[in-house]
Amino acid sequence: MREAHPVEQAVGMRYYVSDADGIGGHLREHPADFRVREIEAFDAEPIDADPGAYPHVVCRATLRNWDTNDFARALSDRLGISRERVSWAGTKDKRAVTTQLISIDGVDPEDLPDLDGVDLAVVGRAGRPVLFGDLLGNAFEVVVRDPDGPDRVEGITAELADFAGREDGTVAVPNYFGQQRFGSRRPVTHEVGLAIARGDWKAAVLAYVGNPSEREPADTREARAFVDETHDWAGALERMPATLGFERAMLHRLAEGADGPEDYREALEAVPTNLQQLFVNAAQSYVFNLILSERLERGLPFHEPVPGDVVCFAADGAGDVVVPDTDRLQRVTADRLETVSRHCERGRAFVTAPLVGTETALGDGEPGEIERAVLEDLDLAPEDFDRPGEFGSAGTRRAVQVRTDLTVDRDPLTFAFALPKGSYATVLLREYCKRDPSAL
């Protein structure tokens, strides 16, 4: 185990589990270097099914260098419909070639437009839209360009196989939330969410609108620094680049002149609801990452439980990718330890940690001690997530380890693997590259 890159440590990923030096290199030199294919979990009726009963046209979309939200907006604009009528199961990276299911409400398949970098294949019809989470996971093929030490792959793989704690040749890593969760260039979404959970709405706004990063352009840094120094919202609005629409939306609200807690909350509500939710989710993810890092530091296992852990069981019928079902939880007591450990060894159960919210039950024993210590250090408690609107969260739990079969090909160096939904390819690849996450 070795210390992670400082940018990763800032979002709670304090360690690599492999001690071997990294291979270096970089990802996404070309979109085709990062291929993602959804492992689908959505059934459609034939395309000639009754449109009245099945109004949603389901398509398999292959996107090259498209952000999913931008694609949905462009598609709806071309069709002349509301963006809300386009839906999908999982948001994908832009600098990639991605294949995923989408649904479009109330359109004729023959009206689907041609878009550059998009291949739309009609799958059928459905009575409801494809919803977020309607997938088992994702299969990845990722090329690492210009590696410094490709010969180190085997040593890292051996260490990750040891961390898996199994005899079947799989590899495993801590199920960290990757850098994308917090902002790849400027990881601040968790800082906004932490301030929201503490009820400090002004600090939340300042964390998002101010708080300059060295990784940003000079004009953006200057605008954010002006915010921090003056709290002059109208002056900041004049300086904030037009490309930063969410920041400008908050500043527009504050420039009206009010200065109470409700005004700062309303400024945060000026951004889309999914971003409001992301702030709180990022705070939960940061806490989760810290808990995993502390578990690593204490030497507690990830592949099997200790007394006090809470495990979840595998979802039924998950197919090739085993998906943890966090609705099926069990506390691990000393007298149940051996039985639950066997379930974990066979891939039927998973050790979990909390995504803290109002209904989160913390663990017992040493795992619970870790969870409570992390929350205390952050001046947080589960009840702090009882906030209005999109800023509240009941919480859940998440597996602490993610395992996968891994294939590595040479020339070019290519990693092929599959992960359950919610897990990050970059969290596996960081163990190999061990470099600034901006290269991932």
Disulfide bonds with the S-S distance in Angstrom:
none
